Structures are given as C-alpha cells and as structure tokens.
Amino acid sequence: MKKLIYLFLFYFSIVSISAQESPRPDLKTMSQEQRREYIRSLSPEQRRKLMEDAAAIMAIRKLQIPEEKQETFKKLLSEYAQSQKAIKDKFKPAKATEQELSDAEAKKMLDQSFDLGLQLLNNRKLYTEKFLKILTPQQVLKLFNHEGQMREKLMERREKMGNGQGNGQAEKRE
C-alpha cells in the first residue's frame, strides 16, 4: 500500500512540475494567424516581455555581440529600457489640449518637458558608461543610432498583429 501511495505521489509531482510552465512556441514556424492568436492570449506583461526579448535579439544580431556577452547585454538593455520608461512615466501631460491650457500651465508643461529631456539625456550618458564596459564604442554608438529604428520595427509588427493590443501610441504618431 505504501508503494502505491509513493508511486501516486511521485507521478503527481512529475505531472505538476511539468505543468508549471508550458514552453513558448516557436513563433517563426507559426502562421501569421497563429502568431496573432498566441500574442493576443498573452497578458500585457507577457507581451511586453516578448517585445523586449525581440528588441534584444535584434540588437544582438545588429551589433554582432559575442555569445559570452549576450546575457549581460540583455540584462543591461532591459535595465536601460526600464529606466528610460520610469523617467518618461513621470511626465504625464494633462488631458487638456494646448488651447485649453492657461499660459502658466503651458509654460509649466514646457519646463517639465525640458526637465524630462535632460533626465533622459543624463540617463543615456549613465548607461553609455555601463554599455562601454561590455561593448566597443562603435557598438554603443550603433546601438543608440538604431534604437529608434528597432522601436519603429517593433511597433510595425505590433500593428500587424492587431491594433487592439496597445495603448494607441502608434496611432497617435501618424
């Protein structure tokens, strides 16, 4: 009887361990519709992580980062992106249009936008020093030069997957 109980517990533990996390499907082998459905099924946090990973992979390929430095680079790139986002999140423009603002409110928003720009620039300088510890100066320059291109490419892919996923930022820029 004890053997049967142990066998049952062993079997149950194996099944529960394997059910903990299902492996991410290979997006390259999926059809476009399967990819859309898979991405739609993800939580916003999982989608953000997927996009972050895609950006890191694109940067690694573009910069030809050696395999032994790739994990360190991915972590630093993620840290940089989160740091930039945290700074940008501090500046939430008022819902009112520019015409509805008083001169004082508009001036205050202008000053805040200048402060935001300085904070972003200082953060970029800080991370430049960190990136230089693992990349060459040419690679860091290339990373920052292609930063906007990577963002645009990811936004294009996101739009192709369906507009209902984001916060509408891509639509506002057009």
BALOBA-1460 file (C-alpha; in Angstrom, 3 decimals):
// residues 174
<rec num="1" residu="m" x="0.000" y="0.000" z="0.000"/>
<rec num="2" residu="k" x="2.851" y="2.370" z="0.854"/>
<rec num="3" residu="k" x="4.441" y="1.688" z="-2.510"/>
<rec num="4" residu="l" x="1.197" y="2.571" z="-4.242"/>
<rec num="5" residu="i" x="0.952" y="5.855" z="-2.317"/>
<rec num="6" residu="y" x="4.574" y="6.716" z="-3.056"/>
<rec num="7" residu="l" x="4.100" y="5.857" z="-6.704"/>
<rec num="8" residu="f" x="0.991" y="8.030" z="-6.859"/>
<rec num="9" residu="l" x="2.776" y="10.967" z="-5.159"/>
<rec num="10" residu="f" x="5.766" y="10.574" z="-7.450"/>
<rec num="11" residu="y" x="3.534" y="10.546" z="-10.528"/>
<rec num="12" residu="f" x="1.526" y="13.531" z="-9.268"/>
<rec num="13" residu="s" x="4.681" y="15.551" z="-8.532"/>
<rec num="14" residu="i" x="6.090" y="14.842" z="-12.010"/>
<rec num="15" residu="v" x="2.836" y="15.892" z="-13.666"/>
<rec num="16" residu="s" x="2.545" y="19.065" z="-11.589"/>
<rec num="17" residu="i" x="6.174" y="20.036" z="-12.230"/>
<rec num="18" residu="s" x="5.801" y="19.598" z="-15.968"/>
<rec num="19" residu="a" x="2.560" y="21.595" z="-15.916"/>
<rec num="20" residu="q" x="4.203" y="24.554" z="-14.152"/>
<rec num="21" residu="e" x="5.321" y="26.301" z="-17.286"/>
<rec num="22" residu="s" x="4.492" y="25.410" z="-20.817"/>
<rec num="23" residu="p" x="7.300" y="26.148" z="-23.258"/>
<rec num="24" residu="r" x="6.885" y="29.151" z="-25.516"/>
<rec num="25" residu="p" x="6.016" y="28.036" z="-29.034"/>
<rec num="26" residu="d" x="8.398" y="28.807" z="-31.879"/>
<rec num="27" residu="l" x="6.894" y="31.941" z="-33.397"/>
<rec num="28" residu="k" x="8.925" y="31.542" z="-36.593"/>
<rec num="29" residu="t" x="7.222" y="28.275" z="-37.513"/>
<rec num="30" residu="m" x="3.707" y="29.542" z="-36.752"/>
<rec num="31" residu="s" x="1.427" y="31.007" z="-39.361"/>
<rec num="32" residu="q" x="0.673" y="34.710" z="-39.070"/>
<rec num="33" residu="e" x="-2.804" y="33.972" z="-37.714"/>
<rec num="34" residu="q" x="-1.426" y="31.518" z="-35.123"/>
<rec num="35" residu="r" x="1.094" y="34.153" z="-34.020"/>
<rec num="36" residu="r" x="-1.670" y="36.745" z="-33.672"/>
<rec num="37" residu="e" x="-3.769" y="34.400" z="-31.575"/>
<rec num="38" residu="y" x="-0.812" y="33.424" z="-29.414"/>
<rec num="39" residu="i" x="0.164" y="37.045" z="-28.766"/>
<rec num="40" residu="r" x="-3.445" y="38.042" z="-28.085"/>
<rec num="41" residu="s" x="-3.646" y="35.285" z="-25.491"/>
<rec num="42" residu="l" x="-0.694" y="36.740" z="-23.566"/>
<rec num="43" residu="s" x="-1.091" y="39.133" z="-20.668"/>
<rec num="44" residu="p" x="0.145" y="42.705" z="-21.227"/>
<rec num="45" residu="e" x="3.205" y="41.917" z="-19.093"/>
<rec num="46" residu="q" x="3.980" y="38.814" z="-21.173"/>
<rec num="47" residu="r" x="3.564" y="40.819" z="-24.398"/>
<rec num="48" residu="r" x="5.929" y="43.499" z="-23.102"/>
<rec num="49" residu="k" x="8.482" y="40.817" z="-22.213"/>
<rec num="50" residu="l" x="8.124" y="39.242" z="-25.663"/>
<rec num="51" residu="m" x="8.722" y="42.620" z="-27.336"/>
<rec num="52" residu="e" x="11.698" y="43.302" z="-25.048"/>
<rec num="53" residu="d" x="13.212" y="39.951" z="-25.967"/>
<rec num="54" residu="a" x="12.666" y="40.627" z="-29.671"/>
<rec num="55" residu="a" x="14.368" y="44.028" z="-29.357"/>
<rec num="56" residu="a" x="17.318" y="42.459" z="-27.532"/>
<rec num="57" residu="i" x="17.686" y="39.751" z="-30.183"/>
<rec num="58" residu="m" x="17.569" y="42.352" z="-32.956"/>
<rec num="59" residu="a" x="20.241" y="44.423" z="-31.193"/>
<rec num="60" residu="i" x="22.453" y="41.387" z="-30.593"/>
<rec num="61" residu="r" x="22.294" y="40.481" z="-34.271"/>
<rec num="62" residu="k" x="22.826" y="44.036" z="-35.499"/>
<rec num="63" residu="l" x="25.751" y="44.655" z="-33.140"/>
<rec num="64" residu="q" x="27.205" y="41.147" z="-33.567"/>
<rec num="65" residu="i" x="27.652" y="40.710" z="-29.826"/>
<rec num="66" residu="p" x="29.701" y="37.627" z="-28.896"/>
<rec num="67" residu="e" x="27.760" y="34.828" z="-27.236"/>
<rec num="68" residu="e" x="29.596" y="35.162" z="-23.913"/>
<rec num="69" residu="k" x="28.421" y="38.793" z="-23.565"/>
<rec num="70" residu="q" x="24.841" y="38.331" z="-24.746"/>
<rec num="71" residu="e" x="23.181" y="37.627" z="-21.381"/>
<rec num="72" residu="t" x="24.917" y="40.573" z="-19.724"/>
<rec num="73" residu="f" x="23.917" y="42.773" z="-22.648"/>
<rec num="74" residu="k" x="20.275" y="41.625" z="-22.491"/>
<rec num="75" residu="k" x="20.063" y="42.416" z="-18.780"/>
<rec num="76" residu="l" x="21.663" y="45.827" z="-19.226"/>
<rec num="77" residu="l" x="19.467" y="46.675" z="-22.224"/>
<rec num="78" residu="s" x="16.365" y="45.709" z="-20.244"/>
<rec num="79" residu="e" x="17.541" y="47.774" z="-17.276"/>
<rec num="80" residu="y" x="18.162" y="50.749" z="-19.591"/>
<rec num="81" residu="a" x="14.716" y="50.452" z="-21.189"/>
<rec num="82" residu="q" x="13.017" y="50.248" z="-17.777"/>
<rec num="83" residu="s" x="14.997" y="53.235" z="-16.542"/>
<rec num="84" residu="q" x="14.033" y="55.307" z="-19.590"/>
<rec num="85" residu="k" x="10.384" y="54.267" z="-19.187"/>
<rec num="86" residu="a" x="10.389" y="55.215" z="-15.499"/>
<rec num="87" residu="i" x="11.628" y="58.690" z="-16.397"/>
<rec num="88" residu="k" x="9.049" y="59.095" z="-19.165"/>
<rec num="89" residu="d" x="6.262" y="57.903" z="-16.862"/>
<rec num="90" residu="k" x="6.986" y="60.813" z="-14.515"/>
<rec num="91" residu="f" x="5.830" y="63.238" z="-17.190"/>
<rec num="92" residu="k" x="2.164" y="62.680" z="-17.842"/>
<rec num="93" residu="p" x="0.811" y="65.511" z="-19.962"/>
<rec num="94" residu="a" x="-2.551" y="66.937" z="-18.993"/>
<rec num="95" residu="k" x="-5.565" y="65.591" z="-20.810"/>
<rec num="96" residu="a" x="-6.481" y="69.099" z="-21.932"/>
<rec num="97" residu="t" x="-5.437" y="70.295" z="-25.374"/>
<rec num="98" residu="e" x="-2.857" y="73.043" z="-25.709"/>
<rec num="99" residu="q" x="-5.581" y="75.620" z="-26.473"/>
<rec num="100" residu="e" x="-7.388" y="74.823" z="-23.203"/>
<rec num="101" residu="l" x="-4.285" y="75.471" z="-21.063"/>
<rec num="102" residu="s" x="-3.567" y="78.802" z="-19.463"/>
<rec num="103" residu="d" x="-0.246" y="80.434" z="-20.281"/>
<rec num="104" residu="a" x="1.098" y="79.460" z="-16.845"/>
<rec num="105" residu="e" x="0.033" y="75.814" z="-17.290"/>
<rec num="106" residu="a" x="1.543" y="75.663" z="-20.774"/>
<rec num="107" residu="k" x="4.793" y="77.199" z="-19.503"/>
<rec num="108" residu="k" x="4.885" y="74.686" z="-16.658"/>
<rec num="109" residu="m" x="4.422" y="71.822" z="-19.142"/>
<rec num="110" residu="l" x="7.206" y="73.197" z="-21.341"/>
<rec num="111" residu="d" x="9.550" y="73.363" z="-18.359"/>
<rec num="112" residu="q" x="8.602" y="69.807" z="-17.396"/>
<rec num="113" residu="s" x="9.304" y="68.589" z="-20.925"/>
<rec num="114" residu="f" x="12.755" y="70.232" z="-20.850"/>
<rec num="115" residu="d" x="13.434" y="68.616" z="-17.480"/>
<rec num="116" residu="l" x="12.296" y="65.272" z="-18.888"/>
<rec num="117" residu="g" x="14.647" y="65.663" z="-21.840"/>
<rec num="118" residu="l" x="17.568" y="66.400" z="-19.523"/>
<rec num="119" residu="q" x="16.762" y="63.410" z="-17.326"/>
<rec num="120" residu="l" x="16.599" y="61.134" z="-20.370"/>
<rec num="121" residu="l" x="19.897" y="62.520" z="-21.664"/>
<rec num="122" residu="n" x="21.603" y="62.061" z="-18.289"/>
<rec num="123" residu="n" x="20.251" y="58.522" z="-18.073"/>
<rec num="124" residu="r" x="21.570" y="57.787" z="-21.546"/>
<rec num="125" residu="k" x="25.011" y="59.079" z="-20.534"/>
<rec num="126" residu="l" x="24.955" y="56.887" z="-17.432"/>
<rec num="127" residu="y" x="24.052" y="53.788" z="-19.441"/>
<rec num="128" residu="t" x="26.597" y="54.651" z="-22.126"/>
<rec num="129" residu="e" x="29.281" y="54.146" z="-19.479"/>
<rec num="130" residu="k" x="27.717" y="50.825" z="-18.473"/>
<rec num="131" residu="f" x="27.419" y="49.637" z="-22.081"/>
<rec num="132" residu="l" x="31.055" y="50.586" z="-22.725"/>
<rec num="133" residu="k" x="32.095" y="48.006" z="-20.124"/>
<rec num="134" residu="i" x="30.805" y="45.199" z="-22.361"/>
<rec num="135" residu="l" x="30.687" y="46.762" z="-25.860"/>
<rec num="136" residu="t" x="33.044" y="48.732" z="-28.043"/>
<rec num="137" residu="p" x="32.376" y="52.471" z="-28.502"/>
<rec num="138" residu="q" x="31.353" y="51.753" z="-32.104"/>
<rec num="139" residu="q" x="28.794" y="49.195" z="-30.934"/>
<rec num="140" residu="v" x="27.341" y="51.607" z="-28.361"/>
<rec num="141" residu="l" x="27.076" y="54.322" z="-30.987"/>
<rec num="142" residu="k" x="25.387" y="51.885" z="-33.355"/>
<rec num="143" residu="l" x="23.021" y="50.754" z="-30.564"/>
<rec num="144" residu="f" x="21.839" y="54.298" z="-29.919"/>
<rec num="145" residu="n" x="21.657" y="55.147" z="-33.623"/>
<rec num="146" residu="h" x="19.431" y="52.146" z="-34.266"/>
<rec num="147" residu="e" x="17.396" y="52.444" z="-31.074"/>
<rec num="148" residu="g" x="14.625" y="54.360" z="-32.841"/>
<rec num="149" residu="q" x="14.658" y="52.011" z="-35.815"/>
<rec num="150" residu="m" x="14.199" y="48.998" z="-33.535"/>
<rec num="151" residu="r" x="11.295" y="50.697" z="-31.768"/>
<rec num="152" residu="e" x="9.649" y="51.525" z="-35.099"/>
<rec num="153" residu="k" x="10.086" y="47.976" z="-36.372"/>
<rec num="154" residu="l" x="8.545" y="46.551" z="-33.205"/>
<rec num="155" residu="m" x="5.649" y="48.993" z="-33.460"/>
<rec num="156" residu="e" x="5.062" y="47.951" z="-37.079"/>
<rec num="157" residu="r" x="4.987" y="44.301" z="-36.058"/>
<rec num="158" residu="r" x="2.668" y="45.134" z="-33.189"/>
<rec num="159" residu="e" x="0.300" y="46.924" z="-35.547"/>
<rec num="160" residu="k" x="0.346" y="43.957" z="-37.945"/>
<rec num="161" residu="m" x="-0.611" y="41.687" z="-35.053"/>
<rec num="162" residu="g" x="-3.698" y="43.797" z="-34.338"/>
<rec num="163" residu="n" x="-4.288" y="47.295" z="-33.069"/>
<rec num="164" residu="g" x="-6.331" y="46.239" z="-30.044"/>
<rec num="165" residu="q" x="-3.250" y="45.359" z="-28.006"/>
<rec num="166" residu="g" x="-1.620" y="48.629" z="-27.198"/>
<rec num="167" residu="n" x="-2.374" y="51.965" z="-25.678"/>
<rec num="168" residu="g" x="-2.838" y="53.662" z="-29.044"/>
<rec num="169" residu="q" x="0.544" y="55.398" z="-29.119"/>
<rec num="170" residu="a" x="1.320" y="54.172" z="-32.638"/>
<rec num="171" residu="e" x="-1.962" y="55.578" z="-33.935"/>
<rec num="172" residu="k" x="-1.353" y="58.978" z="-32.337"/>
<rec num="173" residu="r" x="2.001" y="59.412" z="-34.095"/>
<rec num="174" residu="e" x="0.585" y="59.144" z="-37.601"/>
